[in-house]
Amino acid sequence: MIDLDELERLAKAATPRPWNRQPYRLGYPLAGEHSITGRDVTIAAGLSPQDAAYIASANPETVLALIARVLDAEEAAMLHHEAWE
């Protein structure tokens, strides 16, 4: 079971800017302004470009939109079920 409340909390707490991947020798760096140290750091080493692009696409805006669609679909299914009772 997916905990939508926890997923929503995490998405809202994450950096809201567009996410992207930037190839780097050791992995994919996190830009200095987002780094705890203020310097570029690698956040994911050893990923394929496809995996990095996938992870970047699962940004907070996308996750929140998916949660909204799931909740809407669940509500519609419940209303449909109640209409047939």
C-alpha positions, 0 to 999 in steps of 0.5 A: 500500500502506498502511503499517499499522505507521507508521499505528499509530505515528502513532495511538499518538503522537497525543493520545488524547482524543476529537477534535471540531470547533469552528467558528471564524471562521478555521477550527477551533481547537485548545484551549489545553491542546493548543496548543504556545503554551498559547493557542487556535490554528487547526489547519485553516482553510478546511475545510467542516464536513463535512471537519472532522467527518470529520477529527475522526472519524479519531481515534487510537482509531478508527484503532487499531480499524481497524488491528486489524480489518484485521490480523484479516481478513488473518489469517482470510484466510490461515487460510482459504487454508491450509485449502484447500491 
